[in-house]
Amino acid sequence: MGMLHKTYFAYGIRIPDTDTGQLENLLAQQDPDSVVGFLHAGDYDRNMTFLVTECREVKVGAYETVTPQPVAGEQCAAWNRQLLSAAAALGITDPSAPSWLVVPDLS
């Protein structure tokens, strides 16, 4: 059996492991303007769960340029509101602050 290596670059927050069905139900009930999605990624059979807005895969051998504020301030503020609202809807009362994440994934 082969191993698959990926890395994701995303803006979001890590949340406690949450069932995919529960996340899909939450996202279906969001404000239509919300861009929140989710990502399950991590070390082989120990995936972590993230609520994310911007998320893209970085191919092995490639790189991303990360700047302190790669999007406009008002865009980050909107993403922060949407991420924290989604976390609250899941019953997460004290989420971490949204930030840029680099998430390695091995499966």
Secondary structure, 3 states (H helix, E strand, C coil): CCCCEEEEEEEEEEECCCCHHHHHHHHHCCCCCCCCEEEEEEECCEEEEEEEEEEEEECCCCCCCCCCCCCCHHHHHHHHHHHHHHHHHCCCCCCCCCEEEEEEEEC
